[in-house]
Amino acid sequence: MRGPDIHQDTLFSTVSPADRVPKDHPLRPIRQLVDTALLALDEDFDALYAEAGRDSIPPEKLLRAQLLMVFYTIRSERQLMEQLDYNLLFRWFVGFSIEDPVWHHSLPAMESE
């Protein structure tokens, strides 16, 4: 029996990107290593940022995103932002929830394009 082709947007989701990443995916241990290294740099990051002004993009997320560019040979920040917008694996690795908006590729922190 053929199942119905139902198109319905959900109002709420209880699934996190981490739930969708296989337990044996190679990025899981890398993410743990990266998180440990970034935690050790936390005080250094705090010292680099001003006390006043608008919140920046967290440097931890920027660095994780840059690692994805290297690991998956993503050629530009524009392509990276596109992937981050819909790729649950990438969203999980960087630290985005499903609802978090993705940065614009032309933000000054991502100017190497």
N, C-alpha and C positions, 0 to 999 in steps of 0.2 A: 504494500500500500504506500502510495506516495504521500509524503508529509506536506503540510501547507507552506507556502512561500509567504510568510508573514513578515511585514516590514513595520516594526514598531520601535520607536526610540524609547529607551527607558528613562524614567524620571530620576531614579536614584540607582546607584550601583554600589554593591558591597564587595566588588572584586578589586583588588589592588593589582598594579602591574607585577608585583613580586609573585603573586599567585599564578600568573600566566607564564613565568619563566621556569623552564624545566629545572628540577633539582640538580641535575648533572651538567647543566650548561657551563661551558668554559668561562663565561664571564662572572659566574658566582664567586669563585675563589679570587679572581682578579678584583672584583668589587670589594671584597673583604680586605685585601691588601691595600687597595687605594684608600679605603675609609680609615684604616689604621694610620697610614702615612699622613693623610690630611688632618686627622685628629691631632697628630704630633705637631702640625704646623699651625694649629688654631691660634695660639698666642701671637705668632708672627703675622698672621693675617690681621688680627685685631690691631696690631701696632701700625700697620700700613694704611688703615682707613681712618678718616676723620670722624670725630664724635658727632658733628652736625651735618645736615644736608639730607638729600634723598638716599634711601636705601639703594645699594648697588645690587647687581646680580652676585649671588654668593660665589666667591672664587672657587669653592669646592665643586660647585656645579659646572662652572666654566672649565675647570681642569678635567673633570670626568668627560665632558663633551668633547674636549680636545683629544682625549684618549680614544674615544670612539672614532674620531676622524682618522686617527692613525691605524687602529685595528681593522677598520672596514674600508680603508682607502677612499674616504669621502673627499672629493676634490675641493669643495668650497663650503663656507659657512652657510650660504643659501641652501645648499643641498642638505647640510646637517640639520638646519632648522626644519626643513621639510620632513626629514626622517624623524626628528624628535616630535613632530606634530602628530604622527600616526603610528609610529613603531613602538609598541609596548615594551619591547626589550630595551630599546634606547631610553625610553622614558624612565624605566626602572633603574637603569645603570646610572643615569645622571641624577636621579632623585626627584623626578616629577611625579605627581599623582596624575590620574587620568584627566582631571579637570584643570590642571595648571596650564596657563597660557605659555606658549613658547616665545622666547625672545625674538626680536626682529634681527635679521642677519646683519643689518648695518649698524648695530650698536657699537660704540667705540671699543668695547672690550673684545670684540671679535673682528678687528680690522685687518687681519692678515690676508684677506681675500684679494 
